Amino acid sequence: MTITRIDQGARMSEAVIHGDTIYLAGQVGEEGASVTEQTKTTLAEIEALLEKTGSSKDHLLMATIWLADIADFEEMNAVWDAWIAGHPAPARATSEGKLAAPGYKVEIIVTAARA
């Protein structure tokens, strides 16, 4: 089965397609922006990558969300809930963890099926 890599760099690819499954790398918003803005930007990046790989948020299978501070859970959820409204909700997990840079507050990793 063919493996297709999208926006491949020396260290990682932004997306990898294997069969009808699409794996996106962790996406982040603008470093230092608010949780709301980082979540909006991250979800827009995810949507653009899904479109680029022949999918959409209607075909999300799993979302893993990392927050630098779990106290931001409700703020992130408000943006997520508005974004996913009217679409099938994927399986999802949210956890707190130290992200790659101090200004990152939200990182989202998704797996989707091809449309």
N, CA, C and O atoms as a GROMACS GRO file, in nm:
protein
  460
    1MET      N    1   0.084  -0.117   0.000
    1MET     CA    2   0.000   0.000   0.000
    1MET      C    3   0.089   0.124   0.000
    1MET      O    4   0.191   0.128   0.069
    2THR      N    5   0.051   0.223  -0.076
    2THR     CA    6   0.130   0.345  -0.091
    2THR      C    7   0.119   0.434   0.032
    2THR      O    8   0.013   0.445   0.094
    3ILE      N    9   0.230   0.498   0.065
    3ILE     CA   10   0.233   0.600   0.170
    3ILE      C   11   0.266   0.732   0.102
    3ILE      O   12   0.367   0.744   0.032
    4THR      N   13   0.181   0.833   0.123
    4THR     CA   14   0.201   0.965   0.066
    4THR      C   15   0.228   1.064   0.178
    4THR      O   16   0.155   1.069   0.277
    5ARG      N   17   0.334   1.143   0.162
    5ARG     CA   18   0.371   1.242   0.263
    5ARG      C   19   0.345   1.382   0.208
    5ARG      O   20   0.384   1.413   0.095
    6ILE      N   21   0.280   1.465   0.287
    6ILE     CA   22   0.242   1.600   0.247
    6ILE      C   23   0.327   1.701   0.324
    6ILE      O   24   0.343   1.689   0.446
    7ASP      N   25   0.381   1.800   0.254
    7ASP     CA   26   0.463   1.904   0.316
    7ASP      C   27   0.574   1.842   0.402
    7ASP      O   28   0.587   1.870   0.521
    8GLN      N   29   0.651   1.756   0.338
    8GLN     CA   30   0.758   1.682   0.406
    8GLN      C   31   0.881   1.769   0.423
    8GLN      O   32   0.925   1.836   0.330
    9GLY      N   33   0.936   1.767   0.543
    9GLY     CA   34   1.061   1.835   0.572
    9GLY      C   35   1.164   1.733   0.616
    9GLY      O   36   1.139   1.613   0.609
   10ALA      N   37   1.278   1.779   0.662
   10ALA     CA   38   1.384   1.689   0.707
   10ALA      C   39   1.344   1.612   0.832
   10ALA      O   40   1.386   1.498   0.850
   11ARG      N   41   1.262   1.673   0.917
   11ARG     CA   42   1.226   1.613   1.045
   11ARG      C   43   1.089   1.545   1.044
   11ARG      O   44   1.070   1.443   1.111
   12MET      N   45   0.996   1.600   0.969
   12MET     CA   46   0.859   1.550   0.976
   12MET      C   47   0.779   1.591   0.853
   12MET      O   48   0.821   1.676   0.775
   13SER      N   49   0.665   1.529   0.838
   13SER     CA   50   0.567   1.567   0.736
   13SER      C   51   0.446   1.626   0.808
   13SER      O   52   0.413   1.584   0.919
   14GLU      N   53   0.381   1.722   0.746
   14GLU     CA   54   0.260   1.780   0.806
   14GLU      C   55   0.145   1.681   0.804
   14GLU      O   56   0.058   1.684   0.890
   15ALA      N   57   0.145   1.592   0.703
   15ALA     CA   58   0.041   1.489   0.694
   15ALA      C   59   0.099   1.367   0.624
   15ALA      O   60   0.188   1.377   0.540
   16VAL      N   61   0.046   1.251   0.661
   16VAL     CA   62   0.084   1.126   0.597
   16VAL      C   63  -0.045   1.050   0.566
   16VAL      O   64  -0.133   1.038   0.652
   17ILE      N   65  -0.056   1.001   0.443
   17ILE     CA   66  -0.173   0.924   0.401
   17ILE      C   67  -0.129   0.781   0.378
   17ILE      O   68  -0.033   0.755   0.304
   18HIS      N   69  -0.198   0.688   0.441
   18HIS     CA   70  -0.174   0.545   0.422
   18HIS      C   71  -0.310   0.481   0.396
   18HIS      O   72  -0.394   0.475   0.485
   19GLY      N   73  -0.329   0.434   0.275
   19GLY     CA   74  -0.460   0.381   0.239
   19GLY      C   75  -0.562   0.493   0.245
   19GLY      O   76  -0.546   0.596   0.181
   20ASP      N   77  -0.667   0.471   0.321
   20ASP     CA   78  -0.771   0.573   0.336
   20ASP      C   79  -0.764   0.645   0.470
   20ASP      O   80  -0.860   0.709   0.512
   21THR      N   81  -0.649   0.634   0.537
   21THR     CA   82  -0.632   0.699   0.667
   21THR      C   83  -0.531   0.812   0.655
   21THR      O   84  -0.426   0.797   0.593
   22ILE      N   85  -0.565   0.926   0.713
   22ILE     CA   86  -0.482   1.046   0.708
   22ILE      C   87  -0.439   1.080   0.850
   22ILE      O   88  -0.522   1.092   0.941
   23TYR      N   89  -0.310   1.096   0.868
   23TYR     CA   90  -0.253   1.131   0.998
   23TYR      C   91  -0.193   1.271   0.987
   23TYR      O   92  -0.107   1.294   0.902
   24LEU      N   93  -0.238   1.364   1.070
   24LEU     CA   94  -0.180   1.498   1.069
   24LEU      C   95  -0.082   1.512   1.184
   24LEU      O   96  -0.103   1.458   1.293
   25ALA      N   97   0.026   1.584   1.158
   25ALA     CA   98   0.120   1.620   1.265
   25ALA      C   99   0.049   1.715   1.361
   25ALA      O  100  -0.054   1.773   1.327
   26GLY      N  101   0.104   1.731   1.478
   26GLY     CA  102   0.048   1.826   1.574
   26GLY      C  103   0.049   1.967   1.515
   26GLY      O  104   0.150   2.013   1.462
   27GLN      N  105  -0.064   2.034   1.525
   27GLN     CA  106  -0.079   2.170   1.472
   27GLN      C  107  -0.090   2.267   1.588
   27GLN      O  108  -0.155   2.238   1.689
   28VAL      N  109  -0.028   2.382   1.573
   28VAL     CA  110  -0.030   2.486   1.676
   28VAL      C  111  -0.065   2.620   1.612
   28VAL      O  112  -0.053   2.638   1.491
   29GLY      N  113  -0.109   2.713   1.696
   29GLY     CA  114  -0.140   2.848   1.649
   29GLY      C  115  -0.019   2.939   1.666
   29GLY      O  116   0.094   2.892   1.681
   30GLU      N  117  -0.045   3.068   1.663
   30GLU     CA  118   0.063   3.166   1.676
   30GLU      C  119   0.112   3.172   1.820
   30GLU      O  120   0.034   3.192   1.913
   31GLU      N  121   0.241   3.153   1.836
   31GLU     CA  122   0.302   3.153   1.969
   31GLU      C  123   0.272   3.285   2.040
   31GLU      O  124   0.292   3.393   1.984
   32GLY      N  125   0.223   3.276   2.164
   32GLY     CA  126   0.194   3.394   2.244
   32GLY      C  127   0.051   3.445   2.233
   32GLY      O  128   0.010   3.527   2.315
   33ALA      N  129  -0.024   3.398   2.134
   33ALA     CA  130  -0.164   3.439   2.121
   33ALA      C  131  -0.248   3.375   2.232
   33ALA      O  132  -0.201   3.285   2.301
   34SER      N  133  -0.371   3.422   2.248
   34SER     CA  134  -0.460   3.366   2.350
   34SER      C  135  -0.498   3.222   2.316
   34SER      O  136  -0.479   3.178   2.203
   35VAL      N  137  -0.550   3.151   2.414
   35VAL     CA  138  -0.597   3.014   2.391
   35VAL      C  139  -0.705   3.014   2.283
   35VAL      O  140  -0.704   2.928   2.194
   36THR      N  141  -0.797   3.109   2.289
   36THR     CA  142  -0.902   3.118   2.188
   36THR      C  143  -0.842   3.135   2.049
   36THR      O  144  -0.879   3.063   1.957
   37GLU      N  145  -0.752   3.229   2.033
   37GLU     CA  146  -0.691   3.254   1.902
   37GLU      C  147  -0.606   3.137   1.855
   37GLU      O  148  -0.611   3.100   1.738
   38GLN      N  149  -0.529   3.078   1.945
   38GLN     CA  150  -0.447   2.962   1.906
   38GLN      C  151  -0.536   2.846   1.863
   38GLN      O  152  -0.504   2.777   1.766
   39THR      N  153  -0.646   2.825   1.933
   39THR     CA  154  -0.736   2.715   1.896
   39THR      C  155  -0.799   2.742   1.760
   39THR      O  156  -0.806   2.652   1.677
   40LYS      N  157  -0.845   2.864   1.736
   40LYS     CA  158  -0.905   2.899   1.606
   40LYS      C  159  -0.805   2.878   1.493
   40LYS      O  160  -0.838   2.818   1.390
   41THR      N  161  -0.683   2.927   1.511
   41THR     CA  162  -0.579   2.914   1.408
   41THR      C  163  -0.544   2.768   1.385
   41THR      O  164  -0.530   2.725   1.270
   42THR      N  165  -0.531   2.693   1.492
   42THR     CA  166  -0.497   2.551   1.481
   42THR      C  167  -0.605   2.475   1.405
   42THR      O  168  -0.574   2.394   1.318
   43LEU      N  169  -0.730   2.500   1.437
   43LEU     CA  170  -0.840   2.431   1.369
   43LEU      C  171  -0.848   2.472   1.222
   43LEU      O  172  -0.882   2.389   1.138
   44ALA      N  173  -0.817   2.597   1.190
   44ALA     CA  174  -0.813   2.640   1.050
   44ALA      C  175  -0.702   2.568   0.975
   44ALA      O  176  -0.720   2.528   0.860
   45GLU      N  177  -0.586   2.552   1.039
   45GLU     CA  178  -0.475   2.478   0.977
   45GLU      C  179  -0.514   2.332   0.955
   45GLU      O  180  -0.482   2.275   0.850
   46ILE      N  181  -0.580   2.273   1.052
   46ILE     CA  182  -0.625   2.135   1.038
   46ILE      C  183  -0.722   2.122   0.922
   46ILE      O  184  -0.710   2.031   0.840
   47GLU      N  185  -0.817   2.213   0.914
   47GLU     CA  186  -0.915   2.208   0.806
   47GLU      C  187  -0.847   2.221   0.670
   47GLU      O  188  -0.884   2.151   0.576
   48ALA      N  189  -0.749   2.310   0.658
   48ALA     CA  190  -0.677   2.327   0.532
   48ALA      C  191  -0.598   2.201   0.495
   48ALA      O  192  -0.598   2.161   0.379
   49LEU      N  193  -0.533   2.139   0.592
   49LEU     CA  194  -0.459   2.015   0.565
   49LEU      C  195  -0.553   1.901   0.529
   49LEU      O  196  -0.522   1.821   0.441
   50LEU      N  197  -0.667   1.893   0.595
   50LEU     CA  198  -0.764   1.789   0.560
   50LEU      C  199  -0.811   1.807   0.416
   50LEU      O  200  -0.822   1.709   0.342
   51GLU      N  201  -0.840   1.929   0.377
   51GLU     CA  202  -0.882   1.956   0.240
   51GLU      C  203  -0.771   1.917   0.142
   51GLU      O  204  -0.797   1.857   0.038
   52LYS      N  205  -0.648   1.951   0.176
   52LYS     CA  206  -0.532   1.920   0.090
   52LYS      C  207  -0.514   1.770   0.072
   52LYS      O  208  -0.461   1.725  -0.030
   53THR      N  209  -0.556   1.692   0.171
   53THR     CA  210  -0.538   1.546   0.166
   53THR      C  211  -0.665   1.473   0.121
   53THR      O  212  -0.668   1.350   0.123
   54GLY      N  213  -0.766   1.547   0.080
   54GLY     CA  214  -0.887   1.483   0.030
   54GLY      C  215  -0.985   1.443   0.138
   54GLY      O  216  -1.056   1.344   0.124
   55SER      N  217  -0.988   1.517   0.247
   55SER     CA  218  -1.079   1.486   0.356
   55SER      C  219  -1.144   1.614   0.406
   55SER      O  220  -1.132   1.720   0.345
   56SER      N  221  -1.213   1.602   0.518
   56SER     CA  222  -1.278   1.718   0.580
   56SER      C  223  -1.305   1.684   0.726
   56SER      O  224  -1.284   1.570   0.769
   57LYS      N  225  -1.352   1.783   0.802
   57LYS     CA  226  -1.382   1.754   0.943
   57LYS      C  227  -1.499   1.658   0.959
   57LYS      O  228  -1.519   1.604   1.067
   58ASP      N  229  -1.576   1.634   0.853
   58ASP     CA  230  -1.681   1.532   0.858
   58ASP      C  231  -1.623   1.392   0.868
   58ASP      O  232  -1.695   1.298   0.903
   59HIS      N  233  -1.494   1.377   0.838
   59HIS     CA  234  -1.432   1.245   0.836
   59HIS      C  235  -1.327   1.226   0.945
   59HIS      O  236  -1.244   1.135   0.938
   60LEU      N  237  -1.330   1.313   1.046
   60LEU     CA  238  -1.236   1.298   1.158
   60LEU      C  239  -1.265   1.168   1.234
   60LEU      O  240  -1.380   1.134   1.260
   61LEU      N  241  -1.159   1.098   1.267
   61LEU     CA  242  -1.170   0.975   1.345
   61LEU      C  243  -1.131   0.998   1.491
   61LEU      O  244  -1.198   0.950   1.582
   62MET      N  245  -1.021   1.072   1.511
   62MET     CA  246  -0.965   1.092   1.645
   62MET      C  247  -0.899   1.228   1.653
   62MET      O  248  -0.835   1.272   1.558
   63ALA      N  249  -0.915   1.294   1.766
   63ALA     CA  250  -0.843   1.418   1.795
   63ALA      C  251  -0.777   1.405   1.931
   63ALA      O  252  -0.840   1.364   2.029
   64THR      N  253  -0.650   1.440   1.937
   64THR     CA  254  -0.576   1.446   2.063
   64THR      C  255  -0.537   1.590   2.084
   64THR      O  256  -0.467   1.650   2.001
   65ILE      N  257  -0.581   1.647   2.194
   65ILE     CA  258  -0.556   1.788   2.222
   65ILE      C  259  -0.466   1.800   2.344
   65ILE      O  260  -0.492   1.741   2.449
   66TRP      N  261  -0.358   1.876   2.328
   66TRP     CA  262  -0.265   1.904   2.437
   66TRP      C  263  -0.279   2.049   2.475
   66TRP      O  264  -0.274   2.138   2.390
   67LEU      N  265  -0.297   2.074   2.603
   67LEU     CA  266  -0.302   2.210   2.657
   67LEU      C  267  -0.182   2.231   2.748
   67LEU      O  268  -0.147   2.143   2.826
   68ALA      N  269  -0.119   2.347   2.737
   68ALA     CA  270  -0.009   2.378   2.828
   68ALA      C  271  -0.060   2.391   2.971
   68ALA      O  272   0.014   2.365   3.066
   69ASP      N  273  -0.186   2.431   2.985
   69ASP     CA  274  -0.248   2.446   3.117
   69ASP      C  275  -0.392   2.395   3.108
   69ASP      O  276  -0.474   2.453   3.037
   70ILE      N  277  -0.423   2.288   3.179
   70ILE     CA  278  -0.556   2.227   3.173
   70ILE      C  279  -0.664   2.324   3.220
   70ILE      O  280  -0.782   2.302   3.192
   71ALA      N  281  -0.627   2.430   3.290
   71ALA     CA  282  -0.723   2.532   3.330
   71ALA      C  283  -0.784   2.602   3.208
   71ALA      O  284  -0.888   2.667   3.220
   72ASP      N  285  -0.722   2.589   3.091
   72ASP     CA  286  -0.772   2.648   2.967
   72ASP      C  287  -0.870   2.557   2.894
   72ASP      O  288  -0.911   2.587   2.782
   73PHE      N  289  -0.909   2.447   2.956
   73PHE     CA  290  -0.995   2.346   2.894
   73PHE      C  291  -1.126   2.407   2.843
   73PHE      O  292  -1.163   2.384   2.727
   74GLU      N  293  -1.195   2.483   2.925
   74GLU     CA  294  -1.325   2.539   2.885
   74GLU      C  295  -1.310   2.642   2.773
   74GLU      O  296  -1.393   2.646   2.682
   75GLU      N  297  -1.206   2.724   2.779
   75GLU     CA  298  -1.183   2.824   2.674
   75GLU      C  299  -1.156   2.755   2.540
   75GLU      O  300  -1.210   2.797   2.437
   76MET      N  301  -1.074   2.651   2.541
   76MET     CA  302  -1.047   2.576   2.418
   76MET      C  303  -1.174   2.507   2.370
   76MET      O  304  -1.204   2.508   2.250
   77ASN      N  305  -1.250   2.447   2.463
   77ASN     CA  306  -1.372   2.376   2.426
   77ASN      C  307  -1.475   2.467   2.361
   77ASN      O  308  -1.547   2.423   2.272
   78ALA      N  309  -1.484   2.592   2.403
   78ALA     CA  310  -1.580   2.684   2.343
   78ALA      C  311  -1.552   2.700   2.194
   78ALA      O  312  -1.644   2.704   2.113
   79VAL      N  313  -1.425   2.709   2.157
   79VAL     CA  314  -1.387   2.721   2.016
   79VAL      C  315  -1.410   2.589   1.944
   79VAL      O  316  -1.466   2.586   1.835
   80TRP      N  317  -1.366   2.479   2.006
   80TRP     CA  318  -1.384   2.346   1.947
   80TRP      C  319  -1.532   2.319   1.920
   80TRP      O  320  -1.569   2.276   1.810
   81ASP      N  321  -1.617   2.344   2.020
   81ASP     CA  322  -1.760   2.316   2.008
   81ASP      C  323  -1.823   2.393   1.892
   81ASP      O  324  -1.905   2.339   1.819
   82ALA      N  325  -1.785   2.520   1.876
   82ALA     CA  326  -1.837   2.600   1.764
   82ALA      C  327  -1.788   2.545   1.631
   82ALA      O  328  -1.862   2.545   1.533
   83TRP      N  329  -1.663   2.499   1.627
   83TRP     CA  330  -1.603   2.448   1.503
   83TRP      C  331  -1.664   2.316   1.461
   83TRP      O  332  -1.686   2.293   1.342
   84ILE      N  333  -1.691   2.228   1.556
   84ILE     CA  334  -1.739   2.093   1.523
   84ILE      C  335  -1.892   2.086   1.513
   84ILE      O  336  -1.945   1.987   1.465
   85ALA      N  337  -1.962   2.190   1.558
   85ALA     CA  338  -2.109   2.190   1.556
   85ALA      C  339  -2.161   2.158   1.416
   85ALA      O  340  -2.115   2.214   1.316
   86GLY      N  341  -2.256   2.066   1.410
   86GLY     CA  342  -2.314   2.028   1.282
   86GLY      C  343  -2.236   1.923   1.206
   86GLY      O  344  -2.273   1.885   1.095
   87HIS      N  345  -2.127   1.875   1.264
   87HIS     CA  346  -2.043   1.772   1.203
   87HIS      C  347  -2.031   1.655   1.300
   87HIS      O  348  -2.047   1.674   1.421
   88PRO      N  349  -2.002   1.535   1.250
   88PRO     CA  350  -1.985   1.421   1.340
   88PRO      C  351  -1.865   1.443   1.432
   88PRO      O  352  -1.756   1.476   1.386
   89ALA      N  353  -1.885   1.423   1.561
   89ALA     CA  354  -1.776   1.441   1.657
   89ALA      C  355  -1.684   1.319   1.655
   89ALA      O  356  -1.732   1.205   1.656
   90PRO      N  357  -1.553   1.341   1.651
   90PRO     CA  358  -1.458   1.228   1.653
   90PRO      C  359  -1.438   1.178   1.796
   90PRO      O  360  -1.483   1.242   1.892
   91ALA      N  361  -1.371   1.066   1.810
   91ALA     CA  362  -1.319   1.028   1.942
   91ALA      C  363  -1.219   1.138   1.978
   91ALA      O  364  -1.154   1.194   1.890
   92ARG      N  365  -1.207   1.168   2.108
   92ARG     CA  366  -1.120   1.280   2.145
   92ARG      C  367  -1.064   1.261   2.284
   92ARG      O  368  -1.130   1.208   2.373
   93ALA      N  369  -0.941   1.306   2.302
   93ALA     CA  370  -0.878   1.308   2.434
   93ALA      C  371  -0.811   1.443   2.450
   93ALA      O  372  -0.757   1.499   2.354
   94THR      N  373  -0.813   1.495   2.572
   94THR     CA  374  -0.746   1.621   2.602
   94THR      C  375  -0.660   1.601   2.726
   94THR      O  376  -0.704   1.541   2.824
   95SER      N  377  -0.539   1.650   2.720
   95SER     CA  378  -0.447   1.634   2.832
   95SER      C  379  -0.361   1.759   2.846
   95SER      O  380  -0.354   1.841   2.754
   96GLU      N  381  -0.296   1.772   2.959
   96GLU     CA  382  -0.204   1.881   2.984
   96GLU      C  383  -0.062   1.831   2.961
   96GLU      O  384  -0.027   1.720   3.001
   97GLY      N  385   0.018   1.915   2.898
   97GLY     CA  386   0.158   1.878   2.877
   97GLY      C  387   0.241   1.999   2.840
   97GLY      O  388   0.188   2.101   2.796
   98LYS      N  389   0.369   1.987   2.858
   98LYS     CA  390   0.462   2.094   2.819
   98LYS      C  391   0.474   2.089   2.667
   98LYS      O  392   0.509   1.985   2.611
   99LEU      N  393   0.446   2.200   2.600
   99LEU     CA  394   0.452   2.205   2.455
   99LEU      C  395   0.590   2.251   2.408
   99LEU      O  396   0.675   2.286   2.490
  100ALA      N  397   0.612   2.251   2.278
  100ALA     CA  398   0.746   2.272   2.220
  100ALA      C  399   0.808   2.408   2.252
  100ALA      O  400   0.931   2.420   2.256
  101ALA      N  401   0.727   2.509   2.273
  101ALA     CA  402   0.778   2.643   2.306
  101ALA      C  403   0.687   2.704   2.412
  101ALA      O  404   0.568   2.672   2.417
  102PRO      N  405   0.740   2.789   2.498
  102PRO     CA  406   0.662   2.843   2.609
  102PRO      C  407   0.536   2.921   2.567
  102PRO      O  408   0.440   2.926   2.644
  103GLY      N  409   0.535   2.980   2.448
  103GLY     CA  410   0.420   3.058   2.404
  103GLY      C  411   0.308   2.976   2.343
  103GLY      O  412   0.200   3.029   2.316
  104TYR      N  413   0.331   2.847   2.321
  104TYR     CA  414   0.225   2.760   2.269
  104TYR      C  415   0.136   2.716   2.384
  104TYR      O  416   0.184   2.672   2.488
  105LYS      N  417   0.005   2.729   2.362
  105LYS     CA  418  -0.092   2.692   2.465
  105LYS      C  419  -0.178   2.574   2.424
  105LYS      O  420  -0.235   2.505   2.509
  106VAL      N  421  -0.188   2.551   2.293
  106VAL     CA  422  -0.276   2.446   2.239
  106VAL      C  423  -0.204   2.375   2.124
  106VAL      O  424  -0.145   2.440   2.038
  107GLU      N  425  -0.209   2.244   2.124
  107GLU     CA  426  -0.162   2.164   2.011
  107GLU      C  427  -0.266   2.056   1.986
  107GLU      O  428  -0.312   1.991   2.079
  108ILE      N  429  -0.303   2.038   1.859
  108ILE     CA  430  -0.406   1.940   1.824
  108ILE      C  431  -0.352   1.847   1.716
  108ILE      O  432  -0.296   1.891   1.616
  109ILE      N  433  -0.370   1.718   1.739
  109ILE     CA  434  -0.329   1.613   1.646
  109ILE      C  435  -0.456   1.539   1.605
  109ILE      O  436  -0.535   1.499   1.690
  110VAL      N  437  -0.478   1.520   1.475
  110VAL     CA  438  -0.597   1.448   1.432
  110VAL      C  439  -0.562   1.336   1.334
  110VAL      O  440  -0.460   1.339   1.265
  111THR      N  441  -0.650   1.238   1.333
  111THR     CA  442  -0.650   1.130   1.235
  111THR      C  443  -0.786   1.134   1.167
  111THR      O  444  -0.888   1.153   1.233
  112ALA      N  445  -0.786   1.118   1.036
  112ALA     CA  446  -0.911   1.125   0.961
  112ALA      C  447  -0.914   1.018   0.853
  112ALA      O  448  -0.812   0.959   0.818
  113ALA      N  449  -1.033   0.993   0.802
  113ALA     CA  450  -1.051   0.904   0.687
  113ALA      C  451  -1.060   0.990   0.562
  113ALA      O  452  -1.102   1.106   0.567
  114ARG      N  453  -1.022   0.933   0.450
  114ARG     CA  454  -1.040   1.004   0.323
  114ARG      C  455  -1.189   1.016   0.296
  114ARG      O  456  -1.268   0.929   0.331
  115ALA      N  457  -1.226   1.127   0.232
  115ALA     CA  458  -1.367   1.150   0.199
  115ALA      C  459  -1.410   1.058   0.087
  115ALA      O  460  -1.526   1.063   0.045
   0.00000   0.00000   0.00000
